[in-house]
Amino acid sequence: MSAHAGRRRSRLVVVSNRLPVALKRAGRSWQVEAGSGGLVSALLPVLRNRGGTWIGWAGAPGPTREFSRALAAADRQSGYRLAAVALDAREVEDFYLGFSNEVIWPLFHDLPSRCNFDPRYWATYQSVNRKYAKAVARRARPGDFVWVHDYHLMNVAAELRRLGCRSRLAFFLHIPFPSPDVFLKLPWRSRILDALLEFDLIGLQTARDRRNFLACVEALGRSARATRIGHFPIGIDYNSFLRAAATPAVEARAKELHRLLPNRKLVLGIDRLDYTKGITLRLRAFQDLLERHPAMRGRVSLIQVVVPSREEIPEYHRMKTEIEQLVGRINGAFARPGGWVPVWYEYRSLTRMDLLAYYRAADIALITPLKDGMNLVAKEYCACSIEEDCVLILSEFAGAAEQLAGGALLVNPYDVRGVAEAIRSAHRMPEAERLARMRGLRRSIRREDVYRWVDSFLRAARARSLEEFPASRPSSPAPADGLPI
Ligand code: GDG
């Protein structure tokens, strides 16, 4: 494609709270390392083909001038433009830690009692969203397609329209959308809902989120006629996980784990430190299993990895202490000197290689969030389970449960005894059943990968009429549900 043709095409402008890069100080200058997550790899080909820009905060408070040179160098490498939005320390405090993570995050995960509805947070949320909108308006041309991501930026379309922007605007929410019972507690519920309805397309993770959203539209007496609302369950880069997990280095590391923890089944939990992930209830379930079923002692170990996150918030710090006390109590009660330890606990961020090795080594994945938009760990675990001889235990409140219900053992994370029994069932499951379930899971995760997700979202955004609306393969629930209402 010639550069000229490229200029005439509709470009993609991706907007997210953070830029998909890691910034590191190198003396007085900055070094930019390209991000490597599934979203980045899926959007990269689109950004390269159509040309485009990714707009977001660089991740450190301060003026963008400092890293503009580093970003420009990264542009040349990545094949698309990176544009940094500057946030000062107070904005980070009130917009990011405050409104995004003390209001929207707990509320949308059905935990209103954890919310801090501070009006100051809302004021900063609005002004920071305006800042992002201005950054978009400076770069987007009328024919461009602007794709805004996640709960930090729900006001961006409304701000852009106010600035006279005529580009097509779409939004994808990575976290759940709550039912009216919960959403209506938000003091700024109408303002947020009206702002969301300024987007041309809204993508949610699951059919339940979509139903909740529509119920809130109705409860607040609004109309969603001008907006398409669909559910587009996000996938992973399946093949890249599969390839990486199959390397000899990962295999050797997985074998080493079994050597270190021999003659038992390994149960794996990997979570960011967050109260939505259900880590303490999961530990209680494991404790309940060992208490009530002495035969399980010595035959199973839980590897629980907690990845440091939002440590600056006191609540998260308290949670970490509680987790560590519980681990101590379980190990204190059941460990055998010089032998079996029930819980192998790690508080650190794993290298990708270790993450893959843990996935490969685990006989059972225990993923029990109280609520989760999707949960990619569940999908990555299945993709890396090359031998297919393992079991996924999954919370029914993870978005992934809609897609994976057929193969996973679904549990209610609040039901400690039920989770304990699910571990026991997974432990006793006959090999043929394990293989059949995992094969089915992997097939579905491979088919609905992140490339397909980007594709179905972009096709939904392109469709101008009902007839044009993407008629993709029937296995995908998203497009059929994305019809304009
Ligand atoms: C939000 C929604 C939704 C984890 N530990 C390590 C590590 N990870 C990687 C995993 C996975 C990612 O982090 C976590 O993704 P999740 O989906 O589980 O959760 P959130 O971060 O809360 O993401 C969620 C998602 O958006 C996408 O829409 O599914 O519901 O909350 O990719 O592999 N990576 C490395 N070391 C670790 O220790 N390298």
Residues whose N, C-alpha, C, O or C-beta is under 5 A from the ligand:
A	BS01	GDG	H174 I175 I234 V307 R348 S349 L350 T351 R352 L355 D372 G373 M374 N375 L376 V377
